[in-house]
Amino acid sequence: MTNKISLLLSFLLFLFILNGNANSPAYIPEDSYSRAAEQTLNETHFYGESNSSIYVVAVSSSYPVHIRDFDFRIDLYAKGVKETSHSLFYGCLLTNTSYLSSALGGQSESNKIGNLRYLYFKMGKFNFTYTNRHTHNITGFSGGIYYTEPYNHTLPSGTWYFIFTGGFFDLKQDDIIVETKVWINFSEECRDLEVKTSEGGKIYALWYGEFDANVIISKAWTFEMMLNGKARFHINNTFVYAFWSWPTAQGFWKIKWIKPDGEIEKLNMIIFREYHFPDIEGECIFGTGESGEYELITSYLDYRPLIFKKHIYAFPIYFVGLDIKLPEFE
């Protein structure tokens, strides 16, 4: 699918999530959900929960799907004592495998502005790495989100997948327990509605230090650069991917995807004082795909201008990719 304004893709089909109320971390009393029933579709009410890193709720109907309320809660717990920079992600992605909208959020490192936190050079056989990330030990509850959308919204007929996930960029998937609870109230107008769930899958969570690149420079909030960063993904099922963070202050960003069938998708974007000028073909920032081998090649420069507006900061890229088996309907 070709989309000339790919940066706005997340707003086209998922406005009801982006207009909600998300906070990190958040706590909610259990009795707030007296409407939640068993983990099934009970008339027009659905409640489900999971302790897996990825939880999928699939909704299908040959008629439009009317949603009255959409709530979810994701809590992350560390197994034992873990050392981390506390750079974490969590949230929901919505797809029908043709479109993808992202509502990922989280917390990044707590470095002081201007600290050189990562430096890497590779020139032939010579390479050099400098790491000065601020880390600390965590155990038990480590972060979370409560999300509620109390307004009426309608999805077109077909099958839609709500994909819930979370994790840390510097911890393994098995080091974290992700507790997810989902409440969906459908309108009485819904007809022939089916709901299925699935759990599990592999998470690729990459940040600026995990790409095979020639140059990576990260100076917290002021200067970010990566040249010729590469990552490869072997996908057994369905590939769902999104960049959680990307350059936003001033600079450029280039993306090249090489897909299993040999198709190549590219993005070239200039960033000038919060204004984005993309030359886009295809789904580069958010996307879905079938099984096979994928290669991502990306470069960027993002810096905070000397004369800047308040709250303008340079950001590196954070990437989340999921290899998941989606529920099927007969």
N, C-alpha and C positions, 0 to 999 in steps of 0.2 A: 504494500500500500504506500502510495506517495502522498506526503503531507507537507506542504510548504511552510507551515507554521508549527513545526513539531513541538516547540517549547510550550505551546498552549494546549497540547493534546490532553494533558491531565485535567484541563478544565472542561472539556467538551462533554465527557460522559460521566464525570464523577463530581459534579458541582455540589451535590448534597454532602459529600464527605469533606470537601475543601471549605465548606461554609460552616462546619461543625465547630465544636469546642474541644480542643485538645490541650492537655497540660502534661508536664513531666517533672517529677513523678506525680501521680494522683492516687487518692484513696477514696473509696466509696463504700458506704455501709451496705451490708448484704441485703437488708430489708428494703433497699431502694428498688429491688427487682422482684417485687411480689408478683408481677405479671408473668415471670419466667416459669415455664412448666418443665416437663421432662425433656431429655435431649432428643427431640423429634419435632416434626411439624404437627402441631395440635390446632386444628382448624386454621386460623390465620396467624398463629404465634409460633415462633421458632426459638429454641434455646439450645445451645451446644457449648461444649467445653473440651479442651485438649491440653495435654502436657507435652506435646510434640513441638519441635522447632518450627514446623510449618503446619498450618491447619487450613483446610479448604472447605468452604460452604458453597455448594453448587445449587443454583436456583434455575428451574426450567419451566417454561410454559409456552404454548402456542399462541397465547394472548399476552398483551402488555402486562408487566409485573409492577403492581402498585405497592410502594413501601411507605408505611405511615411513620414508623420509628426504626432507627438503626443505631444500636449501641454495641460497643465492644470494649473489653478491658484486656490488656496484655501486661503481665508482670514477669520480670526477668529475675532469676535466682542463680547465684553461683554455686556450683557443687564444690564444697570445701572452700579453702582459701586460695584466691587467685590474684595474681599481680596484673594490673591492667591500667591503661591510660583513661579508662572509662569512656572510650569512644564507642557508643552503642547506637543501635538502630532498632526501630519497631514500627509497626503500622500495618496498613492494609493496602493491597493492590486489587483492582477490579479489572477483569478481562472477560471477553467472550472469545478469546484467541485471535480476534481480528483487530480489536482495539485494546489499549491498555491505559489505565489511569493510575497514578501513584499518589499515595498519601503517606509516605514514609517520613518519620521524624526521628529525633534522638538527641543525644548530647555528644559534643566533641571534647577534645582534650582541654585541660585547664591550664594552658601555658600563658605566660604573660605576653602582652603585645610586644612584638619585636624580637622575641627569643628565637634563636636558630635551633629548631627542634629536629631537623633531619637534613642530611646532605649526602648525596651519592653521585659518583662519577664512574663511568665505565668507558675506557678508551682502549680497544684491542684487548690484550690480556691483563691490562692494569685496571683495577677498580678500587675505589675508596668509599668507605661508609662512615658517617658520623651521626650518632643518635643521641639526642638529649631530650627525650620525651619524659614528661612528668608522669610517673606511675604511683599507684598505691595499691594496697591489698584490700580486697573485698570478700565478703562471705554472705550467704543468704540473699535477702532481697537487694537488688542492685539497680532497679529502675523500672519504670512502667508508664502506662498511658491509660487514661479513661477517655472514651470518645462517645459523644451522643449527637444524634441528628434527629430532632423531633418534628421535622417537616415532611410534607407529602412530596414524593418524587416517583417518577415512573420510568422504568427501563423498557426498551423495546422487547417484543417477543423473542424467544430464543433461550439459550443457556448462558448463564452468567456465573462467574466464579469469583467469590470473595476470598482472597488469599491473605491470611494473617501470618506474620512472621516477626522474628526479632533475634538479636544476638549482639556480639561484640566484634569489632574489627580486629582486635588483637588476641582473641581467645578462640579456641576450637569450638565447633558446634556442640560437641559432647560435653563441654565444660559448663554448659548453661542449661537450665530448665526454663522453658517458656510456657507459662500458664496463660491460656486464652479462654475467654468467655464471650459468647456472642448472643445478642438478643435482636431478633428482627420481628417487627409487627407488620404483617401484610394487610392491605385493605381488603374488605369484604368483596370488593369488585374483582379480585383475582379469580381466575378460572383455570382448572386443570393444572394446578400448581404442584410441582414436585421439588423436594429438597433432598440432597445427598451430601455426605461429608467424606473427607479423606484426611489422612495424617501422614507426615513424614516426607522425606526428600533431602536433597543435598543443597547446602547454602554456599555460594561463593561470595564472600564479603571482602572486598579489596579496597585498600586506601593507598595513599601516595607512596608508601614504602614497599609495596608488594608487587609492583609492576616490574617487568624486565625492561629497564629503560637505560638510556645513555646518560641522562642527567636528571636528578630530582633534587629540588631545593625547596625547603619549607621553613619560612621565617614567620612565626605565628601572626596571622591576621594582617600582615603587611606585604609579603612577597611569596608567591608560589609559582613553581615552574616544574614541568616535566617534559622531556623531549624523547619522542619515539618510545613511549611506554607500551609494552605488549603483554597480553594475557590470553591464554587458550583455555577453552572449556570443552570437555567431553560430556555431552548431554544424552542420557538414556531415554528420557521421557519428553516432557514439554519444558522449554526454556522460557522463563519469565524474568525480565531484567529491567533495572532502572538505576539511574544515577541519583543517589540521595542528595549529593552536594556537588556543585560545579562552580567554575569561576564566575564572579558576579561584579567585581569592582571595575577593573580596566585591564584589557589585554586581548587575548584570543584563545580559541579552543578549536581543536580539530579532532574528529573521530572518523575512524575507518573500521567497518565491520566486514569480515570475510565469512560468509555463511556456508553451511554444509553443501548446498547446491552450486557453490561458486559465485553466487550473487554477492556484489559489493555495494554497501551503502556508505555514504559519506556525509559528514557535517563539517562545515567551515563557518566559524562565527567570530565576529569582531565585537568586543565589549568596550564601550566608552561611557564611563560615568553612569553605570547602571542601565544604559541602553544597549540592547542586544540586536545585532544585525546578522542574522543567520542566512546562509545559503545552504538549504537543506534538501536532501533527497532521501525519502524513506524514514524508517523508525530507528533513530540512532540513540536518543536519550532514554526512551521507554520502548519496550518491544516484547514480542513473543515469537517463538519459533519451535520447529519440530526437532526431533533428535538428530544428533550428528556432532560434527566438530565445528567449533566457532573460534575465530580469532579476532581480538579487539586490539587496535592500534590507535593510540591517542597521544596528543601533545597539547600543552596549554601554558599560558603565561597569565598570571593575575597579580596585580599590584595595587596597593593603596596610594593614590596620588598625593603629592605633597600638599596641594590645596584640595581638601575633600569635604564632603558633607558629613554630618554626624552619622554614625552607625554604618558607614561604608567600610567593609573589610574584605581582604583577599581570602579566597577559599581554595583549597585543593579539591580534587575529585574524590568522592566516596561512591563505590559501585556495589550493588547488591544483585546477584543473579541466583535464580532458583531452578533446580532440576526436580520437577514434581510430576507425579501421576495424577491427572485430574479425574474426578468421578465421571462416569459415563452413564447416559440415559438410553434406554431402549427406544 
